[in-house]
Each structure stands twice: as C-alpha cells, then as structure tokens.
Amino acid sequence: MKRDLELVRTILLEIEAQPSGPPIFGVKVDGKSDAELLEHFALLIEAGLVNGQIQEGGIGEPVGCVIYRLTWAGHEFLANARNNTVWKKVTSQITAKVGTVSVEVMKQLLAKAAADLLT
C-alpha cells in the first residue's frame, strides 16, 4: 500500500477537530477502506505525529486503533499543512518535480511555503 500524504493531512485534521480528553477510536474518511486507514494510522504513529496504538487481532493483523492525541510534531505539521494555498502549492511542486517525498522533506517544504506567505 502506498503512503498517501493527502490522507495523512485529512486524518490529522480530523484528529485535531476532536475534543480533548477521550481517546479517538479511529476516523472515517469517505472513499478510504478500513485497511488503508489503519495502515496510515500506523504510519502516523511511527512518524511521531500522533500518540496511539494499533489494536491487533488473533494473528497480529491490525483491526483497530486508538489515538490519544496529536504530538508536538503533529501540531507543527498541521500548522503549515492546514492552509489550502500552502498545501496545494507544495503538493503540486512535488508532483511536477519528483512525484513523492519523505514526510521530513514535506515538513520542510510546507514550512518554507508558509514562511514565504509572510514575506
């Protein structure tokens, strides 16, 4: 399964929109399967953008997730990714030039694009 940065952004925005306190037991996104969402939740946890756990079934397959909160890094990512103008500018540049980039490079590009709007 390929990592989908649009889905990463959507999931993070959905998590951010939830009230503080209780854990979040998954997020539904139209057009995305549970398997695809669980894979992306696992990626978000591994990347340190959210604190959470993947729940496993009897043979170790992912069957659910619990998200406790966005991390500082998750909030920082969203601070730059939230603006649609910044997001579209960066994603169109990536698509035109290289196709895909790492999350770390994406963070740097978003930060630069956001900073450019302020100058």
KAFENTA-V396125 format. One line per field, one symbol per residue. ss: DSSP state (2 for helix, 1 for strand, 0 for the rest). psi: psi as a letter, one per 20 degrees, with the letter a starting at -180 (. if undefined). burial: I if it has 16 or more other C-alpha atoms within 10 Angstrom, else O. Layout:
ss = ???
psi = ???
burial = ???
//
This chain:
ss = 00002222222222222000000100000000022222222222220001111111000001111111110222222222200222222222222220000022222222222222220
psi = pqpohghggggghgghiqqqeqqpmrppppjprhggghghggghghijhqpaqppqahkjqpirqpphrqrghghgghhhigohggghgghhggghgigqrrhggggggggghghhhi.
burial = OOOOIOIIIIIIIOIOOOOOOOOIOIIOOOOOOIOOIIIIIIOIIOOOIIIIOIOOOOOOOIOIIIIIIIOOOIIOIIOIIIOOOIIOOIIOOOOOOOOIOOOOOIIOIIIOIIOOOOO
//
